């Protein structure tokens, strides 16, 4: 799977040398300090590039002086100053950051179509990288090691505004406790009806043995997991009578899914606190044997199984289901691009080139292997030809540690566990290998338009509130449907739908 490409090319090394010197000679320090007249050109050239970055936190706050991060900085000749923002707060923090205009040099963010971000781009907050990247001949890793159309996903009005955060297309799965299914003699669910029945039996069976009926069936946080949307046909493009491309959230298929969640909630198969629960709280419930099913990235399965075993269930096993719904397979895919790294327009042009040289380096296979497995004998050992994380590796090499660089595209990168052995990972790939063929991508995640960006934020909060109220039974489904119909018939929404149809047509060309 891994085709190693060691080190930088001569062209990129030369670019880095020239741009670092240019940054020093331009009267700005380029984040590295002005060149000292007593230092040689070589010493100035080798001085680490300082980078101030805003990025998501998905684990504990990392010690930037630990072995992993010191080695990352050594290999990239960089000094990182990162504001790590907890993933659950990332959207709000980003919006506040963009509103303030006080941007760090680099903003790493996972949703390239978030309206506030696109608005900031259109208002000149970030560099247009198109002329810098050119034909990518000076950036062979960015040219050869990314997912198909990676840079296309990061364009606004035909211009490239970021380099990607590479992640595999196969990412999330609808997890269920396979050991609990076996213990209760429940066949592996194949349909949503069978899944619902399995959850009900599990919830009624006190699987954590505490004598209480408090096991959660489905852990569900914020927006419905995309896999369920795929099951109801939500991710298939829908058009109104005027040819407008309707938001997936406002389709009849989405309404059907909301009604299904309402049913699960009424049957006690979801947490009563789901609407206010944080992702970290849900994860803790799942890891401590208090929930049956959860929709999250596949690569965490081994770590979570180990946590479940430590919590008193030594036979714990997670299975990612392949369910069928009324609209098809319950499998959603990512684009291969989990957002990108945006460079603030406040950064001098010379340093933009330095930063691109840094990101080019991080897109190499060498840096990607390091991001997934760290250093031999410290972060990983080799067992049967498979790199397996050590205890120190599990602590230092994780989701967050992959958040400061582009990385090369890896098909099974979000499936295999760095702490799992070869047999475990081979089985996990086999479990989900069909996903890449049958899964679908949310079309509204890959396109945008000025009309949609200016329109949807006016109604989004109210829509989410109405959806939650419908699920928990505070309003009827007829009231919910009336709200959806009202939104779909607003003149500004109809205009936005027409613009989104044009954007989708253009993207598909």
The 8 nearest C-alpha neighbors of each residue, nearest first, counted from 0:
[[1, 2, 409, 410, 411, 3, 412, 408],
 [0, 2, 3, 364, 409, 368, 4, 367],
 [3, 1, 0, 4, 364, 365, 5, 144],
 [4, 2, 364, 1, 5, 365, 363, 368],
 [5, 3, 364, 365, 363, 6, 2, 7],
 [6, 4, 365, 3, 7, 364, 363, 8],
 [7, 5, 4, 8, 365, 363, 360, 366],
 [8, 6, 11, 12, 360, 9, 5, 363],
 [7, 9, 10, 11, 12, 6, 139, 138],
 [8, 10, 12, 11, 13, 7, 14, 6],
 [11, 9, 13, 8, 12, 137, 14, 7],
 [10, 12, 14, 13, 8, 9, 137, 15],
 [13, 11, 9, 15, 14, 10, 16, 7],
 [12, 14, 16, 10, 11, 15, 9, 17],
 [15, 13, 11, 17, 12, 16, 18, 10],
 [16, 14, 12, 18, 13, 17, 353, 356],
 [15, 17, 13, 19, 14, 18, 44, 12],
 [16, 18, 14, 20, 15, 19, 21, 13],
 [17, 19, 21, 15, 20, 16, 349, 353],
 [20, 18, 22, 21, 16, 17, 15, 44],
 [19, 21, 23, 17, 18, 22, 24, 44],
 [20, 22, 18, 24, 19, 23, 25, 17],
 [21, 23, 349, 29, 19, 20, 25, 24],
 [24, 22, 20, 33, 21, 28, 34, 25],
 [23, 25, 21, 26, 22, 20, 27, 34],
 [26, 24, 22, 27, 23, 21, 28, 349],
 [25, 27, 24, 23, 28, 22, 33, 29],
 [28, 26, 25, 29, 23, 22, 33, 24],
 [27, 29, 32, 33, 30, 23, 31, 22],
 [30, 28, 22, 350, 31, 27, 23, 32],
 [29, 31, 49, 28, 32, 48, 50, 350],
 [32, 30, 29, 28, 48, 49, 47, 33],
 [31, 33, 28, 30, 34, 29, 23, 27],
 [34, 32, 28, 23, 35, 27, 31, 26],
 [35, 33, 23, 43, 36, 32, 38, 24],
 [36, 34, 38, 37, 33, 43, 39, 32],
 [35, 37, 38, 34, 39, 33, 40, 43],
 [36, 38, 35, 39, 34, 40, 42, 43],
 [39, 37, 35, 36, 42, 40, 43, 34],
 [40, 38, 42, 41, 43, 37, 36, 35],
 [39, 41, 43, 42, 44, 38, 20, 34],
 [42, 40, 44, 39, 43, 45, 38, 46],
 [41, 43, 39, 45, 44, 40, 38, 46],
 [44, 42, 40, 46, 41, 45, 34, 39],
 [45, 43, 41, 42, 46, 16, 40, 19],
 [46, 44, 42, 43, 47, 41, 76, 16],
 [45, 47, 43, 44, 42, 48, 31, 76],
 [48, 46, 77, 76, 78, 45, 49, 31],
 [47, 49, 77, 31, 78, 76, 50, 46],
 [50, 48, 78, 30, 77, 31, 79, 47],
 [51, 49, 79, 80, 52, 78, 48, 104],
 [52, 50, 80, 104, 103, 81, 105, 79],
 [51, 53, 105, 81, 103, 106, 104, 50],
 [52, 54, 106, 82, 107, 81, 105, 83],
 [55, 53, 107, 83, 84, 82, 52, 106],
 [56, 54, 84, 86, 83, 85, 57, 89],
 [55, 57, 85, 84, 83, 86, 399, 58],
 [58, 56, 399, 86, 398, 85, 55, 59],
 [59, 57, 56, 399, 60, 398, 397, 61],
 [58, 60, 61, 57, 56, 399, 85, 394],
 [59, 61, 58, 62, 56, 83, 57, 399],
 [62, 60, 63, 59, 395, 399, 58, 400],
 [61, 63, 64, 65, 60, 68, 395, 66],
 [62, 64, 68, 65, 61, 69, 79, 67],
 [65, 63, 62, 69, 68, 66, 67, 61],
 [64, 66, 62, 63, 67, 68, 69, 395],
 [65, 67, 69, 68, 70, 64, 395, 63],
 [68, 66, 70, 69, 65, 71, 395, 373],
 [69, 67, 71, 70, 63, 65, 66, 72],
 [68, 70, 72, 66, 71, 67, 64, 73],
 [69, 71, 73, 67, 68, 72, 74, 66],
 [72, 70, 68, 74, 69, 73, 67, 75],
 [71, 73, 77, 69, 75, 70, 76, 74],
 [72, 74, 70, 76, 71, 75, 69, 77],
 [75, 73, 71, 72, 76, 70, 77, 366],
 [74, 76, 72, 77, 73, 71, 357, 360],
 [77, 75, 47, 73, 72, 74, 48, 78],
 [76, 78, 48, 47, 72, 75, 49, 79],
 [77, 79, 49, 48, 72, 47, 50, 80],
 [80, 78, 50, 49, 81, 77, 51, 72],
 [79, 81, 51, 50, 52, 78, 82, 49],
 [82, 80, 52, 51, 83, 53, 79, 54],
 [81, 83, 53, 52, 84, 54, 80, 51],
 [82, 84, 56, 54, 55, 81, 53, 85],
 [83, 85, 55, 56, 89, 54, 86, 82],
 [86, 84, 56, 88, 87, 55, 89, 57],
 [85, 87, 89, 55, 88, 56, 57, 84],
 [88, 86, 85, 89, 278, 277, 90, 279],
 [89, 87, 86, 85, 91, 90, 92, 84],
 [88, 90, 86, 92, 91, 87, 84, 93],
 [91, 89, 93, 92, 88, 94, 87, 86],
 [92, 90, 94, 93, 89, 88, 95, 96],
 [91, 93, 89, 95, 94, 90, 88, 96],
 [94, 92, 96, 90, 95, 91, 89, 97],
 [93, 95, 91, 97, 96, 92, 98, 90],
 [96, 94, 98, 92, 93, 97, 99, 91],
 [95, 97, 93, 99, 94, 98, 92, 100],
 [98, 96, 94, 100, 99, 95, 93, 119],
 [97, 99, 95, 96, 100, 94, 101, 93],
 [100, 98, 96, 101, 97, 95, 102, 94],
 [99, 101, 97, 98, 102, 96, 124, 95],
 [102, 100, 99, 96, 103, 97, 98, 345],
 [101, 103, 100, 343, 104, 96, 97, 106],
 [104, 102, 105, 51, 52, 53, 106, 343],
 [103, 105, 343, 51, 342, 52, 346, 102],
 [106, 104, 52, 342, 341, 103, 343, 340],
 [105, 107, 53, 341, 340, 52, 108, 342],
 [108, 106, 340, 54, 339, 53, 341, 105],
 [107, 109, 338, 339, 110, 106, 54, 340],
 [338, 108, 110, 337, 111, 339, 107, 164],
 [111, 109, 338, 112, 113, 108, 337, 444],
 [110, 112, 338, 113, 109, 153, 339, 108],
 [113, 111, 110, 114, 117, 444, 447, 446],
 [112, 114, 116, 115, 110, 111, 117, 452],
 [115, 113, 452, 117, 116, 118, 112, 453],
 [116, 114, 118, 117, 113, 119, 94, 97],
 [115, 117, 119, 113, 118, 114, 120, 112],
 [118, 116, 120, 114, 119, 115, 121, 113],
 [119, 117, 121, 115, 120, 116, 114, 122],
 [118, 120, 122, 116, 124, 117, 121, 115],
 [121, 119, 117, 123, 122, 124, 118, 125],
 [120, 122, 118, 119, 123, 117, 124, 155],
 [123, 121, 119, 120, 124, 118, 125, 117],
 [122, 124, 120, 121, 125, 119, 344, 126],
 [123, 125, 120, 119, 344, 122, 343, 126],
 [126, 124, 343, 344, 342, 123, 120, 341],
 [125, 127, 344, 128, 342, 343, 160, 124],
 [126, 128, 160, 129, 159, 158, 125, 130],
 [129, 127, 131, 160, 159, 130, 126, 132],
 [128, 130, 159, 132, 131, 127, 158, 133],
 [131, 129, 133, 132, 128, 127, 134, 159],
 [132, 130, 128, 129, 133, 352, 127, 355],
 [131, 133, 135, 129, 130, 128, 134, 138],
 [132, 134, 130, 135, 131, 129, 136, 137],
 [133, 135, 136, 132, 137, 142, 138, 130],
 [136, 134, 138, 132, 137, 133, 142, 139],
 [135, 137, 138, 134, 139, 142, 133, 132],
 [138, 136, 135, 10, 139, 11, 132, 134],
 [137, 139, 135, 136, 141, 140, 359, 142],
 [140, 138, 142, 141, 143, 136, 137, 135],
 [141, 139, 143, 144, 142, 362, 363, 138],
 [142, 140, 138, 139, 143, 144, 359, 145],
 [141, 143, 139, 140, 135, 138, 144, 145],
 [142, 144, 140, 141, 139, 145, 407, 146],
 [143, 145, 407, 140, 141, 408, 142, 362],
 [146, 144, 408, 407, 143, 141, 149, 147],
 [145, 147, 149, 335, 408, 148, 144, 336],
 [146, 148, 149, 145, 335, 150, 334, 151],
 [149, 147, 151, 150, 146, 152, 145, 334],
 [150, 148, 146, 151, 147, 152, 336, 145],
 [149, 151, 153, 152, 148, 159, 154, 162],
 [150, 152, 148, 153, 149, 154, 159, 157],
 [153, 151, 150, 149, 154, 445, 148, 336],
 [154, 152, 150, 151, 159, 161, 160, 111],
 [155, 153, 159, 158, 151, 157, 152, 160],
 [154, 156, 157, 158, 159, 153, 160, 117],
 [157, 155, 158, 154, 159, 121, 448, 447],
 [156, 158, 155, 154, 159, 151, 129, 153],
 [159, 157, 154, 155, 156, 129, 160, 127],
 [160, 158, 154, 129, 128, 153, 161, 127],
 [159, 161, 127, 128, 154, 153, 126, 341],
 [162, 160, 341, 340, 339, 153, 159, 163],
 [161, 163, 339, 340, 150, 405, 164, 341],
 [164, 162, 339, 165, 405, 336, 338, 340],
 [163, 165, 405, 339, 337, 338, 336, 166],
 [166, 164, 336, 408, 163, 406, 405, 335],
 [165, 167, 335, 336, 337, 408, 164, 168],
 [168, 166, 335, 410, 169, 412, 409, 413],
 [167, 169, 333, 335, 332, 334, 170, 166],
 [170, 168, 167, 332, 435, 333, 171, 434],
 [169, 171, 296, 413, 168, 297, 167, 414],
 [172, 170, 296, 295, 297, 294, 169, 173],
 [171, 173, 319, 294, 174, 295, 297, 296],
 [174, 172, 294, 319, 320, 293, 175, 292],
 [175, 173, 319, 293, 292, 318, 172, 294],
 [174, 176, 292, 318, 291, 317, 177, 319],
 [175, 177, 317, 179, 178, 291, 316, 318],
 [176, 178, 180, 179, 316, 317, 318, 175],
 [179, 177, 181, 316, 180, 176, 315, 182],
 [180, 178, 182, 181, 176, 177, 183, 201],
 [181, 179, 185, 177, 183, 178, 182, 184],
 [180, 182, 184, 178, 179, 183, 185, 177],
 [183, 181, 179, 180, 184, 178, 185, 177],
 [182, 184, 180, 181, 185, 179, 201, 200],
 [185, 183, 181, 182, 180, 186, 179, 187],
 [184, 186, 180, 183, 181, 187, 197, 182],
 [187, 185, 188, 184, 180, 181, 197, 193],
 [186, 188, 185, 189, 180, 177, 320, 194],
 [189, 187, 193, 194, 190, 186, 322, 197],
 [188, 190, 322, 323, 193, 321, 187, 191],
 [191, 189, 323, 322, 193, 192, 188, 324],
 [190, 192, 194, 193, 324, 195, 322, 323],
 [193, 191, 195, 194, 190, 196, 188, 189],
 [192, 194, 188, 196, 190, 191, 195, 197],
 [193, 195, 191, 188, 197, 192, 196, 190],
 [194, 196, 192, 198, 197, 193, 191, 199],
 [197, 195, 193, 199, 194, 198, 192, 200],
 [196, 198, 194, 200, 195, 199, 193, 201],
 [197, 199, 201, 195, 216, 196, 200, 202],
 [200, 198, 196, 202, 197, 201, 203, 195],
 [199, 201, 203, 197, 198, 202, 204, 196],
 [200, 202, 198, 204, 203, 199, 197, 206],
 [203, 201, 199, 214, 200, 204, 216, 198],
 [202, 204, 200, 201, 205, 199, 212, 214],
 [203, 205, 201, 202, 206, 200, 212, 214],
 [206, 204, 208, 207, 212, 203, 211, 210],
 [207, 205, 208, 204, 201, 214, 179, 202],
 [206, 208, 205, 209, 288, 289, 214, 210],
 [209, 207, 205, 206, 210, 211, 204, 212],
 [208, 210, 211, 207, 205, 206, 212, 213],
 [211, 209, 208, 205, 212, 207, 213, 206],
 [212, 210, 209, 213, 205, 208, 214, 207],
 [211, 213, 205, 214, 203, 202, 210, 204],
 [212, 214, 211, 215, 205, 202, 289, 209],
 [213, 215, 289, 202, 290, 212, 216, 205],
 [216, 214, 290, 269, 270, 217, 268, 289],
 [215, 217, 268, 291, 198, 269, 290, 202],
 [218, 216, 292, 269, 293, 215, 219, 268],
 [217, 219, 293, 292, 269, 281, 216, 220],
 [218, 220, 217, 273, 223, 221, 293, 269],
 [219, 221, 273, 222, 278, 274, 276, 218],
 [222, 220, 274, 223, 219, 273, 275, 276],
 [221, 223, 224, 220, 219, 225, 463, 274],
 [224, 222, 225, 221, 219, 227, 228, 220],
 [223, 225, 226, 227, 294, 222, 228, 219],
 [224, 226, 228, 227, 331, 223, 229, 330],
 [225, 227, 330, 329, 331, 229, 228, 224],
 [228, 226, 230, 229, 225, 329, 224, 231],
 [227, 229, 225, 233, 231, 226, 230, 232],
 [228, 230, 232, 226, 329, 227, 231, 234],
 [231, 229, 329, 324, 227, 327, 328, 326],
 [230, 232, 326, 228, 325, 229, 233, 324],
 [233, 231, 326, 229, 234, 230, 235, 252],
 [232, 234, 228, 252, 231, 235, 229, 247],
 [235, 233, 441, 229, 232, 236, 247, 228],
 [234, 236, 233, 232, 237, 442, 441, 229],
 [237, 235, 234, 238, 244, 442, 247, 245],
 [236, 238, 245, 244, 235, 239, 250, 247],
 [239, 237, 244, 243, 245, 242, 240, 236],
 [238, 240, 243, 241, 242, 245, 244, 237],
 [239, 241, 242, 238, 243, 244, 237, 493],
 [242, 240, 239, 243, 238, 497, 493, 244],
 [243, 241, 239, 238, 240, 244, 497, 500],
 [242, 244, 497, 496, 238, 239, 241, 500],
 [243, 245, 238, 500, 496, 499, 237, 497],
 [246, 244, 238, 496, 237, 243, 247, 239],
 [245, 247, 248, 249, 244, 250, 443, 496],
 [248, 246, 249, 250, 233, 245, 234, 253],
 [249, 247, 246, 253, 250, 233, 254, 245],
 [248, 250, 246, 247, 483, 253, 245, 251],
 [249, 251, 252, 253, 247, 248, 254, 246],
 [250, 252, 254, 253, 255, 249, 233, 248],
 [253, 251, 255, 250, 254, 233, 231, 232],
 [254, 252, 256, 250, 255, 251, 248, 233],
 [253, 255, 251, 257, 256, 252, 258, 250],
 [256, 254, 252, 258, 253, 257, 251, 259],
 [255, 257, 259, 253, 254, 258, 231, 260],
 [258, 256, 254, 260, 259, 255, 261, 253],
 [257, 259, 261, 255, 256, 260, 254, 262],
 [260, 258, 256, 262, 261, 257, 263, 255],
 [259, 261, 263, 257, 262, 258, 470, 264],
 [262, 260, 470, 258, 264, 259, 263, 265],
 [261, 263, 259, 265, 260, 264, 266, 258],
 [264, 262, 260, 266, 268, 261, 265, 259],
 [263, 265, 261, 267, 269, 266, 262, 268],
 [264, 266, 262, 267, 263, 261, 471, 268],
 [265, 267, 263, 264, 268, 262, 199, 269],
 [268, 266, 264, 265, 269, 263, 270, 271],
 [267, 269, 216, 263, 266, 264, 217, 215],
 [270, 268, 217, 264, 216, 267, 215, 218],
 [269, 271, 273, 272, 215, 218, 268, 267],
 [272, 270, 273, 269, 264, 267, 274, 471],
 [271, 273, 270, 274, 275, 276, 269, 220],
 [274, 272, 276, 270, 275, 271, 220, 219],
 [273, 275, 272, 276, 221, 220, 467, 271],
 [276, 274, 273, 272, 277, 220, 221, 271],
 [277, 275, 273, 274, 272, 280, 278, 220],
 [278, 276, 280, 279, 281, 275, 87, 220],
 [277, 279, 281, 280, 282, 276, 220, 87],
 [278, 280, 282, 277, 281, 283, 87, 276],
 [281, 279, 283, 277, 278, 282, 284, 276],
 [282, 280, 278, 284, 283, 279, 285, 218],
 [281, 283, 279, 285, 280, 284, 278, 286],
 [282, 284, 280, 286, 281, 285, 287, 279],
 [285, 283, 281, 289, 287, 282, 286, 290],
 [284, 286, 290, 282, 283, 287, 288, 289],
 [287, 285, 283, 307, 303, 284, 306, 288],
 [286, 288, 284, 307, 285, 310, 289, 283],
 [289, 287, 285, 286, 290, 307, 207, 284],
 [288, 290, 214, 284, 287, 285, 215, 207],
 [291, 289, 215, 285, 214, 216, 288, 292],
 [290, 292, 216, 176, 175, 215, 217, 198],
 [293, 291, 175, 217, 174, 216, 290, 218],
 [292, 294, 218, 174, 217, 173, 295, 175],
 [293, 295, 173, 172, 174, 224, 171, 292],
 [294, 296, 171, 172, 293, 297, 173, 174],
 [297, 295, 171, 170, 298, 172, 299, 413],
 [296, 298, 414, 299, 171, 300, 172, 170],
 [297, 299, 414, 416, 413, 415, 300, 296],
 [300, 298, 297, 302, 301, 303, 296, 416],
 [301, 299, 303, 298, 302, 297, 304, 317],
 [302, 300, 304, 303, 299, 419, 305, 416],
 [303, 301, 305, 299, 304, 300, 306, 418],
 [302, 304, 306, 300, 305, 301, 286, 299],
 [303, 305, 307, 301, 306, 302, 315, 316],
 [304, 306, 308, 302, 303, 307, 301, 309],
 [305, 307, 303, 309, 304, 308, 286, 310],
 [308, 306, 310, 304, 286, 305, 287, 309],
 [309, 307, 313, 312, 305, 310, 306, 311],
 [308, 310, 306, 307, 311, 305, 312, 313],
 [311, 309, 307, 308, 287, 312, 306, 288],
 [310, 312, 308, 309, 313, 307, 288, 287],
 [311, 313, 308, 314, 315, 307, 310, 309],
 [314, 312, 308, 315, 311, 309, 307, 310],
 [315, 313, 312, 316, 178, 308, 304, 307],
 [316, 314, 313, 312, 178, 304, 308, 307],
 [315, 317, 177, 178, 176, 304, 314, 318],
 [318, 316, 176, 177, 175, 174, 300, 319],
 [317, 319, 175, 174, 177, 320, 176, 316],
 [320, 318, 174, 172, 173, 175, 317, 321],
 [321, 319, 173, 322, 318, 174, 172, 175],
 [320, 322, 189, 329, 319, 323, 328, 330],
 [321, 323, 189, 190, 329, 320, 328, 191],
 [324, 322, 190, 328, 327, 329, 230, 189],
 [323, 325, 230, 327, 326, 191, 231, 190],
 [324, 326, 231, 327, 230, 323, 232, 191],
 [327, 325, 232, 231, 230, 324, 229, 328],
 [326, 328, 230, 324, 323, 325, 232, 329],
 [327, 329, 323, 230, 330, 322, 324, 229],
 [328, 330, 230, 226, 229, 322, 227, 323],
 [331, 329, 226, 438, 328, 229, 434, 439],
 [332, 330, 226, 438, 439, 225, 440, 229],
 [333, 331, 440, 168, 439, 438, 169, 334],
 [332, 334, 168, 335, 440, 169, 170, 331],
 [333, 335, 336, 168, 332, 440, 337, 167],
 [336, 334, 168, 167, 166, 146, 333, 165],
 [335, 337, 165, 334, 338, 164, 163, 166],
 [338, 336, 109, 164, 166, 165, 335, 339],
 [109, 339, 337, 111, 110, 108, 336, 164],
 [338, 340, 163, 164, 162, 161, 107, 108],
 [339, 341, 107, 161, 162, 106, 163, 105],
 [340, 342, 161, 106, 105, 339, 160, 107],
 [343, 341, 105, 125, 104, 126, 344, 106],
 [344, 342, 125, 104, 345, 346, 124, 105],
 [343, 345, 125, 126, 346, 124, 342, 123],
 [344, 346, 343, 347, 104, 124, 125, 102],
 [345, 347, 344, 343, 104, 350, 348, 351],
 [348, 346, 350, 349, 345, 351, 29, 344],
 [347, 349, 351, 350, 346, 352, 22, 344],
 [350, 348, 22, 351, 352, 347, 18, 21],
 [349, 351, 353, 352, 29, 347, 348, 354],
 [352, 350, 348, 354, 353, 349, 355, 347],
 [351, 353, 355, 350, 354, 349, 18, 356],
 [354, 352, 350, 356, 351, 355, 18, 15],
 [353, 355, 357, 351, 356, 352, 350, 358],
 [354, 356, 358, 352, 357, 353, 359, 351],
 [355, 357, 359, 353, 354, 358, 15, 352],
 [356, 358, 354, 360, 355, 359, 353, 75],
 [359, 357, 361, 355, 360, 356, 405, 404],
 [360, 358, 356, 362, 357, 361, 140, 355],
 [359, 361, 357, 358, 362, 363, 356, 7],
 [360, 362, 358, 404, 363, 359, 366, 406],
 [363, 361, 406, 407, 405, 359, 360, 140],
 [364, 362, 365, 366, 361, 140, 360, 407],
 [363, 365, 367, 3, 366, 4, 407, 368],
 [364, 366, 363, 368, 367, 5, 4, 3],
 [367, 365, 369, 363, 361, 368, 364, 370],
 [368, 366, 364, 370, 406, 369, 365, 407],
 [369, 367, 371, 365, 370, 366, 372, 364],
 [368, 370, 373, 366, 372, 367, 371, 365],
 [371, 369, 367, 368, 401, 372, 373, 366],
 [370, 372, 368, 369, 373, 367, 396, 417],
 [373, 371, 369, 370, 368, 379, 378, 388],
 [372, 374, 369, 378, 370, 371, 67, 396],
 [373, 375, 378, 377, 379, 376, 372, 369],
 [374, 376, 379, 377, 380, 378, 373, 372],
 [377, 375, 380, 379, 378, 374, 389, 381],
 [378, 376, 375, 374, 379, 391, 392, 389],
 [377, 392, 379, 374, 373, 389, 388, 391],
 [380, 378, 388, 389, 375, 387, 376, 377],
 [379, 381, 376, 387, 386, 375, 382, 388],
 [382, 380, 386, 385, 384, 387, 383, 379],
 [381, 383, 385, 384, 386, 380, 387, 420],
 [384, 382, 385, 381, 421, 420, 386, 422],
 [383, 385, 382, 381, 386, 421, 420, 387],
 [386, 384, 382, 381, 421, 383, 387, 420],
 [385, 387, 381, 380, 379, 382, 388, 384],
 [388, 386, 418, 379, 380, 417, 420, 381],
 [389, 387, 379, 418, 392, 378, 417, 393],
 [388, 390, 392, 379, 378, 391, 393, 387],
 [391, 389, 393, 392, 394, 388, 378, 379],
 [392, 390, 394, 389, 393, 378, 395, 377],
 [391, 378, 393, 389, 388, 395, 396, 394],
 [394, 392, 390, 391, 396, 395, 388, 389],
 [393, 395, 391, 392, 396, 390, 397, 389],
 [394, 396, 392, 393, 391, 397, 67, 400],
 [397, 395, 392, 393, 400, 394, 373, 372],
 [398, 396, 400, 399, 395, 393, 401, 394],
 [397, 399, 400, 401, 57, 58, 402, 396],
 [398, 400, 402, 57, 401, 56, 397, 58],
 [399, 401, 397, 402, 398, 396, 370, 403],
 [402, 400, 399, 398, 370, 403, 404, 397],
 [403, 401, 399, 400, 404, 54, 55, 398],
 [404, 402, 401, 400, 405, 54, 107, 52],
 [403, 405, 361, 406, 402, 358, 401, 164],
 [404, 406, 164, 362, 361, 163, 165, 358],
 [407, 405, 362, 367, 361, 165, 404, 408],
 [406, 408, 362, 144, 145, 364, 367, 363],
 [407, 409, 145, 165, 146, 144, 166, 167],
 [410, 408, 412, 411, 167, 407, 166, 0],
 [411, 409, 167, 412, 408, 168, 169, 413],
 [412, 410, 414, 413, 409, 415, 167, 169],
 [411, 413, 409, 414, 167, 410, 415, 166],
 [414, 412, 298, 170, 411, 167, 415, 297],
 [415, 413, 298, 297, 411, 412, 170, 416],
 [416, 414, 298, 424, 412, 411, 413, 417],
 [415, 417, 298, 419, 418, 301, 424, 414],
 [416, 418, 419, 387, 388, 415, 372, 371],
 [419, 417, 388, 387, 416, 393, 420, 301],
 [418, 420, 416, 417, 423, 387, 301, 424],
 [421, 419, 423, 422, 387, 424, 385, 418],
 [420, 422, 424, 385, 423, 425, 419, 383],
 [423, 421, 425, 424, 420, 426, 419, 427],
 [422, 424, 426, 420, 421, 425, 419, 427],
 [425, 423, 427, 421, 415, 426, 422, 428],
 [424, 426, 422, 428, 427, 423, 421, 429],
 [427, 425, 429, 423, 424, 428, 430, 422],
 [426, 428, 424, 430, 429, 425, 423, 431],
 [429, 427, 425, 430, 432, 431, 426, 424],
 [428, 430, 426, 432, 427, 431, 425, 433],
 [429, 431, 427, 428, 432, 426, 319, 318],
 [432, 430, 434, 428, 433, 429, 427, 319],
 [431, 433, 429, 428, 434, 430, 435, 436],
 [432, 434, 436, 431, 435, 437, 430, 429],
 [435, 433, 437, 436, 438, 431, 432, 330],
 [434, 436, 433, 438, 437, 169, 432, 168],
 [437, 435, 434, 433, 438, 432, 439, 332],
 [436, 438, 434, 435, 433, 439, 330, 328],
 [439, 437, 330, 331, 434, 332, 435, 436],
 [438, 440, 331, 332, 330, 234, 441, 437],
 [441, 439, 332, 331, 442, 333, 234, 334],
 [440, 442, 234, 443, 444, 439, 445, 331],
 [443, 441, 444, 445, 440, 234, 446, 236],
 [442, 444, 445, 441, 446, 246, 447, 247],
 [445, 443, 442, 441, 446, 112, 440, 110],
 [444, 446, 443, 442, 152, 112, 447, 441],
 [447, 445, 443, 444, 503, 502, 442, 112],
 [446, 448, 112, 499, 502, 451, 449, 445],
 [449, 447, 451, 450, 499, 452, 498, 502],
 [448, 450, 452, 451, 453, 447, 495, 498],
 [449, 451, 495, 453, 448, 452, 454, 498],
 [450, 452, 495, 454, 448, 453, 449, 455],
 [453, 451, 114, 449, 450, 454, 455, 448],
 [452, 454, 450, 451, 449, 455, 456, 457],
 [455, 453, 451, 452, 457, 456, 450, 491],
 [454, 456, 457, 458, 451, 459, 452, 453],
 [457, 455, 459, 458, 454, 453, 452, 460],
 [458, 456, 455, 454, 459, 460, 453, 461],
 [457, 459, 456, 455, 461, 460, 462, 454],
 [458, 460, 462, 456, 461, 455, 457, 463],
 [461, 459, 463, 462, 458, 464, 456, 457],
 [462, 460, 464, 463, 459, 458, 465, 457],
 [461, 463, 459, 465, 464, 460, 466, 458],
 [464, 462, 466, 460, 465, 461, 459, 467],
 [463, 465, 461, 467, 462, 466, 468, 460],
 [464, 466, 468, 462, 463, 467, 469, 461],
 [465, 467, 463, 469, 464, 468, 462, 470],
 [468, 466, 470, 464, 469, 465, 463, 471],
 [467, 469, 473, 465, 471, 466, 470, 474],
 [470, 468, 466, 472, 474, 467, 471, 473],
 [469, 471, 261, 467, 468, 472, 260, 466],
 [470, 472, 468, 469, 473, 261, 467, 264],
 [473, 471, 469, 474, 470, 468, 475, 261],
 [474, 472, 468, 471, 469, 475, 470, 467],
 [475, 473, 469, 472, 468, 478, 476, 479],
 [476, 474, 478, 477, 469, 479, 472, 473],
 [475, 477, 479, 478, 480, 469, 474, 258],
 [476, 478, 480, 475, 479, 481, 474, 482],
 [479, 477, 481, 475, 476, 480, 474, 482],
 [478, 480, 476, 482, 477, 481, 469, 465],
 [481, 479, 477, 483, 482, 478, 476, 484],
 [480, 482, 484, 478, 479, 483, 485, 477],
 [481, 483, 485, 479, 480, 484, 478, 486],
 [484, 482, 480, 486, 485, 481, 249, 487],
 [485, 483, 481, 487, 482, 486, 480, 488],
 [484, 486, 482, 488, 483, 487, 481, 489],
 [487, 485, 483, 489, 484, 488, 482, 492],
 [488, 486, 484, 485, 489, 483, 492, 493],
 [489, 487, 485, 486, 490, 484, 493, 492],
 [488, 490, 492, 486, 491, 487, 493, 485],
 [491, 489, 493, 492, 488, 494, 487, 495],
 [490, 492, 494, 493, 489, 495, 454, 450],
 [493, 491, 495, 489, 494, 490, 496, 487],
 [494, 492, 496, 490, 495, 491, 489, 497],
 [493, 495, 491, 497, 492, 496, 490, 498],
 [494, 496, 450, 451, 492, 498, 493, 497],
 [497, 495, 243, 244, 499, 493, 494, 498],
 [498, 496, 243, 500, 494, 499, 495, 244],
 [497, 499, 495, 501, 500, 496, 448, 502],
 [498, 500, 502, 496, 501, 497, 244, 448],
 [501, 499, 244, 497, 503, 498, 502, 243],
 [500, 502, 504, 498, 499, 503, 505, 497],
 [503, 501, 499, 505, 504, 500, 506, 446],
 [504, 502, 506, 500, 505, 501, 499, 507],
 [503, 505, 501, 507, 502, 506, 500, 508],
 [504, 506, 502, 508, 503, 507, 501, 500],
 [507, 505, 503, 504, 508, 502, 446, 445],
 [508, 506, 504, 505, 503, 502, 501, 446],
 [507, 505, 506, 504, 503, 502, 501, 151]]
